[in-house]
Amino acid sequence: MSKFLMLVLPFLCSLSYGSIVGYSTHPFELNQHVLKSEFASNFNRGAGMGLEVSYLTNPLEDFNFELGAGFTDGDRNSRMFAATTYELFPDFGNQPRVSIKGYIERNQFFNDITQNAVGVAPILSKGFAFNELEFFPFVALPIQFNRESSEYSEMATSFSFGATAPISTTRQRTINANFETNINLVNSFTGVALGVGVTL
């Protein structure tokens, strides 16, 4: 399955915005480096399909940092972003992990409209194990401030949910999958994302 996903996803490039949460709350080891490719499809506000690539690392115990870029065949031509996630409370016993993710984005619309955005996403996540399969579902409420020009700005809110899970592990590499759905609440977008991340 993991080999199939790694082969198929790159061919979907020509087919958007990717996930908002992604691997932000996945329990990677300290000083881990993760490269992720992700197919995404949006259904409103510049509908289209595309590919996003991102790099994540966690040099500090409670923080991780992420950089990425995405491209689409819809009205949202491209996206670049940087983000950091801070763990407020760990996943322990019956207690879910509570995190907050801050991010900045630069988006291109219709080839000539540039949008800058600043956002924050409170996230709840919890790890589960079933028949030796681990998975880490999450829910989040991203809120962001979009500014397209000196005359126009707006607040955007959405509801995100999904999960991450390791699908293949060796001594050198771990391959993880992620799935995420974003639902528009106010001035946001509705879409789904499916990705594969490889530890380096």
Secondary structure, DSSP 8 states (H G I E B T S, - for coil): -HHHHHHHHHHTTT-----SSTTTTS---TT-EEEEEEEEEE-SSS-EEEEEEEEEE--SSSEEEEEEEEEESSSEEEEEEEEEEEEEE--BTTB-EEEEEEEEEEEEETTTEEEEEEEEEEEEE--EEETTEEEEEEEE--EEEEESSSS-EEEEEEEEEEEEEEEEE-SS-EEEEEEEEEEEEES---EEEEEEEEE-
